[in-house]
Amino acid sequence: MSKALTIKENRDFQRLYRRGKSFVSPVVVTYVMKSKGNDIYYGITTGKKVGNAVRRSRARRVIRAAFREVFPQLKTGYDIIFVARGKTPYVKSGVVAQAMRDHFSQAGIL
C-alpha cells in the first residue's frame, strides 16, 4: 500500500498548477497529475480570500480530514493539490469528502 506524503516546495505546487488537471466545486478545487513514484503526494493551499488565520486553519483541517477518508480508495502514483474556497471553513468534512470523490472519479483515480 502506498503512503500519503505532503508537498512542501513551491516549485512542486507551481508545476501542478501549470500542468495538472483541475476540478472545481464550491468547497474545494483539486489539481491532479500523474507522478513517477508509487506514493501519493498531496498539498493544501488556503489563500487570504478564505478568511482570517482561524478560518484558514479550519479549512486545512477539514480538507485533511476529508482526504484521510477518501485516501484508501485512490490509485497510487499521483500528485494532488487541494485549494480551499470561501465555503470550505463553514462545511463539514463529509461534504468536502464527497466533492473529492466526485473530482477523483472524474480524474479516473478513484
C-alpha positions, 0 to 999 in steps of 0.5 A: 500500500502506498503512503500519503506524503505532503508537498512542501516546495513551491516549485512542486505546487507551481508545476501542478498548477501549470500542468495538472488537471483541475476540478472545481466545486464550491468547497474545494478545487483539486489539481491532479497529475500523474507522478513517477513514484508509487506514493501519493503526494498531496498539498493544501493551499488556503489563500487570504480570500478564505478568511482570517488565520482561524478560518484558514486553519479550519479549512486545512483541517477539514480538507485533511480530514476529508482526504484521510477518508477518501485516501484508501480508495485512490490509485497510487502514483499521483500528485494532488493539490487541494485549494480551499474556497470561501465555503470550505471553513463553514462545511463539514468534512463529509461534504468536502469528502464527497466533492473529492470523490466526485473530482477523483472519479472524474480524474479516473483515480478513484 
